[in-house]
Amino acid sequence: MPDATPKTESQKALDKLGLHRDIDLALHLPLRYEDETSITLLRDARDGGSAQIEATVTHCEVTYRPRRQLVVTVDDGTDTCVLRFFNFYPSQQKALAVGKRIRARGEVRGGFMGWTMLHPSFRAAGGDLPTALTPVYPTVAGLPQPVLRKAVLAGLARADLSDSFAPGDLSQMSPGPLWTLREALLFLHHPAPDVSLDTLSDHSHPAWQRLKAEELLAQQLSQLQSRRERATLRAPVLAEVSDGTLHDRLLATLPFALTNAQRRVGTEIAADMAQPIPMHRLLQGDVGAGKTVVAALAAAICMDAGWQCALMAPTEILAEQHFRKLLAWLEPLGITTAWLTGTQKAKERRSMLALIESGEAQLVVGTHAIIQEKVKFKNLALAIIDEQHRFGVAQRLALRGKLQHDAMEPHLLMMTATPIPRTLAMSYYADLDVSTLDELPPGRTPIVTKVINESRRDEIIERIRAQIAQGRQVYWVCPLIEESEALDLTNATQTHADLAEALQGATRADGLPVLIGLLHSRMHVDDKKAVMGAFTAGLMSVLVSTTVIEVGVDVPNASLMVIEHAERFGLSQLHQLRGRVGRGAAASACVLLYSTGDAPRLGEAARERLRAMAETNDGFEIARRDLEIRGPGEFLGARQSGDAMLRFADLATDQALLDWARAEAPMLLDRHPHLAHKHVQRWLGGKSEYLKA
């Protein structure tokens, strides 16, 4: 029978932190440390320094001016200090009664009135001083540090900390003797007071090196196991059998020639699909590199072999862009395409579901509605996921589970316009084959990017007026659609009204008045379609939008992109937005409008992002800089279901350890499979499944 004992508050809090097993507690490392190993005399204290004092309470009262606070004066025999508490309980007041001898620790501030400490930690004096630094752990409400410390210590004592690999295996990584896992963890939970705090905070200490090596090895082992497991699975063999195929006919009817990169990548994908093992390939290419046509050609091979193909996109706008392109290319060749989204009318939806289940719809395009339980494919053999980092693991696994046919899996092609830097691909995508579109189709005009202060807004509006007069179209992107006290940003609605007023009386090249549209995520889907349709058709000159136009929107006549409060956007998002212009023959520009608010200047990270945008149009260089500025989390999206799989290692600085882990993983898996399995379980537990999606 399951244990029906109700959980205590602290057990619930431990669950919230993901601390279920002894090893989870052992690997829950401190955020920082407090030095309680010595007592500082007040006469030796330094202004602004951290100190632990032992003193007697000489005065204790609650005052109400300028606000309610508990004011306690203590004397250690060499000087006095005032302790101030703005938040306090009666029990604390009692513990700080006159005559009590206490130990207090905090930042000491000096002034005309003597020493003060604001909200110091304190306890009754007495007992031996600790011999190690006191750990301060990441925690949640309901789990105070003493309780968490006790739980971590108990987990550390019970956990199996035996080594999966010998310290000698890592000798080339460390100048000194390498620590065992047990030594490393015991030390990091209770470091000696003479240790350099810098080596603990920057993770360069040998104990940290050991943990980072362990973690990277677990990640590489998990992905290697995933790759080997997939090699035992079966998928439909989708091979071109003769001339005159759908693939060849599609190639012949395309209104443009493929780039060399598209041909190379198409060949890689076709070779994968001709195997009886499920393809697991990531297609990466910069904005506008032509991923959709590569996907269409892969779909043609699949449909030619008599199987169905599904393409899933994260937003309805993007899904519809794909649908329109694919329809224009494939419908004349006799292909039936189904369209599936969450906002469809019931009658249309029933009709689409019937087409899919009967197999009459050879190609299905849509949003996450494709993976709902009611959607039954007759014989799905190829699943294409666009902007794959926006989907959760469960959603990707659900799409792979749509082929219920002789225990087979569909081939999986994932696409992204956020190029993956090499170190990230080696680490997080070690279980994937990666294809790269590294050249843009001819005819794409280079985009000039300008970084301009918000104070020059009027100049930008005049630039817009000139572009419209030449028959061009303009995007104006805003980060929010509502006013927020926390983020003092001009909302899209207000910007739309301001632009309409500023451009009143402006005319287009054909003499017609200027129409300005508004697009944001809270609009009804039919209204969104109407606005987008008018802009695409050239009826609307300016589109004020939130980031719903980030990917997929293709209007060749749009030649100017203004991004308001550009300092608030991530680098890859700025690059995606910029890619909406420069799609035609006209010279195109992207203006990054920034505001420093009340601050004298922009923050360092925001400055770095805007500088990178102004200096390069290369998506791979942008991705490399984004990795430097923000770390890997942004690129991985929901691959790890929100949990960063690397808690300790840093891909920017631990390349040597990653190389070691990649070389060590196959040897450990081949020679000691039981150790390899134990190692993955220790570090990843159930999370290893996420790496397979």
Order of alpha helices (4+ residues) and beta strands (2+ residues): alpha-alpha-beta-beta-beta-beta-alpha-beta-beta-beta-beta-alpha-alpha-alpha-alpha-alpha-alpha-beta-alpha-beta-alpha-beta-alpha-beta-beta-alpha-beta-alpha-beta-beta-alpha-beta-alpha-beta-alpha-beta-beta-alpha-beta-alpha-alpha-alpha-alpha-alpha
